[in-house]
């Protein structure tokens, strides 16, 4: 069976020490507060939970959070609904006034 993803994507995970608590990425995510964000979550993702996506939406009120039905992690961008979502997001960002951090 041939892999349908790049196995090198897993290499950074080799350095993780799972006996220690993982670092919090919320401070890094907070740095995106002034940046348009489109978060695509596969409905069947075992890495990005629906609860985490909801927490992301609470932390970044301008986020466009979308769950792609029937997909895992990371969802395919091939479907017409996802393609239209990405197009709409890019168009909105292209035409938006820049927001500078205060």
N, C-alpha and C positions, 0 to 999 in steps of 0.2 A: 504494500500500500504506500503510495506517495504522499508526502506531507503537503498540505495546501497552505502552509505558512512558512515563514523563514525561521528555521530552528535557532538562529542566532538571537532572536528576540528574547529567548529565555536565559541567555548568558548572564545578564545583570543579576538574575535571581540566584546564581551560584554563590555570590558574595554575601547573601543574607544569612544571618545567624538566627534561625527560628527559635532558639532558646531564649532570645532577648526580645523585649517588646519592640515592635516596629515604630519608627519615628512617625510623628503626626505630620501630615501634609497639609493640614488646614491653614497654617500660617502662610504657606506658599500659595494656596488657593486664594487666600484673602488678598494677595498681591494682584489678583486679576479683577478686583472689584471695579476698576475703571475700563476694563477691556471687554468688548462683546465676546460672549462665549456661547457656543453651540455644543451641547453635550448629547451625544447619541448613545443610548444604552440599549443593548440587546435584551429583549424580554427574558431570555433564558440565561443571561450572564451570571456566572458564578464568581465574578470579580467585582462588578459594580452592582450593588444591590439597589432595589427600588428605594429603600430607606436612605441610603447614601445619596442617591440622586435628589431625593426630596430635601435632604440637609443641604446639599449644594445649592438648591434653589432658594432656600431660606437665607443662606450666606451671601448669595449673589442675586439680588432681585431682578437683574437684567438678563439673567441666563435664559437661554432657550433650551429647555430640557425635553428631550424626545425619547420615548421608548419605542424601539423598532420591534413590532410583533414577530414572534417565531424565530428570532435570532439570538445567538449566543454572544460571547465576547470575542472579538469586537464585531459589531453588526456589519453586514455587507452593505455597501453603498450602491449596489446595483439596481435595487428596486425603484420604480418610478416615484413612489411616495418619498423615499429618502432623498433621491436626486432633487426633487422639487423643494424639499425642506432645505437642503444645502444651498440651492440656487437662491431661494428666498432670503436666507440668512446673509449670503454674500452680497446680494443686491442691497439689502437693508444697511449693511455695514459700509458698503461703498458710498452710499448716499447720506450717511450720518455725519453730523458735525462731530469733530474730534472732542473728546471729553478728557480734560487734563486733570490729574489728581490735585486735590486741594491741599 
